[in-house]
Amino acid sequence: MRAQCALANLNLSYELKENLFIDAGATWRKKVYENAVFPVEDALWFTGGLRLNIVPRNYDFY
């Protein structure tokens, strides 16, 4: 049984302040089977978040 799948993804990020970001995204997926053996699978989901980038400390002293 053969199937075709399409996938599209969009990610957006914006820096509010230094090292503080707001993120948003969306993903769409569609899967179609040959000869309509199974129904078409169609999915859409959204994501979002707040991200703080912190540089790890370096403790290598010589």
N, C-alpha and C positions, 0 to 999 in steps of 0.2 A: 504494500500500500504506500503510495507516494503522497507527500504533502508539501505545500509551499507556505513559508512563514515570512512575514514582513515585520520589521522592528524599527521604530523611530524613537529617539531619545533627545531631550532638550534639557540642559542644565544651565542655570543662571546663578551668578554670584555677584554680590555688591559689598564693597568694604565701607561699613558705616563709620568706623574709627580705626585707628591703627591696630591691625591684627584682629579686628572684630568684623565678622562677615555674616551676612544673611544669605541663605541659599534657597533656591526653589528649582523644582524640576518636574518634568512630565515624561511619561513613557507610554507608547502605544504599540500594541502587538496584535497581529491578525494571522490566524492559521487556517488554511483551507485544505481540505483533503480531496484527493482525486475521487471522482465518481460519487461525490457527496456521501461517502460511507459514514462519516460523523458530521455533526453540525459544525458550522463555522465558529471558531473560537476567536472572540474579539475582546481585548482587554485594554483599559486605560487607567493609569494610576498617577497620582501626584505626590510629590515629596516636598518637604520644606524643613528648614532648620536654622539654628543660630550656631556659629562656629567661632571659636577663639583659638587662634594660632599662637602657640607658645614655643619658643625655641628651647630645646633641651639644654641644660647646663653642661658644660664641659669641665670635668674634674681631673683632667690629665695635666698634672703639674710636674715640671722637671726641675 
